[in-house]
Amino acid sequence: MAVMTLTRSTIGKKVIMAVTGAVWVGFLAFHMYGNLKVFQGADYFNEYSEGLRHIGSPIFSAYHLLWVARIVLIVAVLSHVWAAVSLAQAARKARPEQYAQKKNIHASYAAVTIRYGGLAIFFFLLYHLAHFTWGVRAIHPDFIPGNAYHNLVIGFQNPLNVILYLIALVAVGLHLYHGTWSMFQTLGFNNQKYDSSLRGLALALGLLIPLGFATAPLSVLFGFVTL
Ligand code: HEM
């Protein structure tokens, strides 16, 4: 059966990683672009954030399509982690003895970056949701439900948050770069002729998304975006 093969074979798991990763890349591109609306002022930004809750209206009621998107993202991230752990276990089984001296060069450097970076992004995501979506008091001292602009500005007036987000964005950039590159390999685009353009594409994604995201926290910190 197709689904069984997808979840049991190495290539199937890699396809799961690529597809679920692409879902998140799409979300990140959309989220980063949406965040840039912070430069258009409080009303515009809050209207946009409110619009997301009513996305698909009047056909869909408030939150319905948003929840569909949330469920797709949750299923995607869980499948991505499951396939990653499963592939790593299979790789370990294929080499029962540890390396006498493991040299973290090239491929293994990327693997290490992507594993620990992925774990860091997962924990960042929980922090981020607590910070801006759930409004946990211990993390966000002045959270006002429905006022995304206020929450964002107050959040990034604390330099520690800016530092934390910037570190997370470096992890996101490296993950996007290595992840996209290994996806191209899986899909068989490892033709010498295209190698440099594909690397360029992976690099562009790994740079543009984090840089776009970084503009909001830095602009708040340096006083360009205020309440
Ligand atoms: C500087 C970077 C970022 C900023 C300023 C930012 C800002 C925000 C804000 C303000 C919200 C709440 C929107 C609302 O409830 O109205 C939000 C939600 C969210 N963000 Fe971010 N974000 C950033 C980076 C990221 C990254 C890197 C990820 C993923 C790895 C991410 C994933 C999410 C998710 C999943 C939600 C919840 C959406 C929902 O279910 O309602 N964000 N973000």
Residues whose N, C-alpha, C, O or C-beta is under 5 A from the ligand:
A	BS01	HEM	S49 R70 F132 T133 A148 L152 Y165 V172 F213 A214 A216 P217
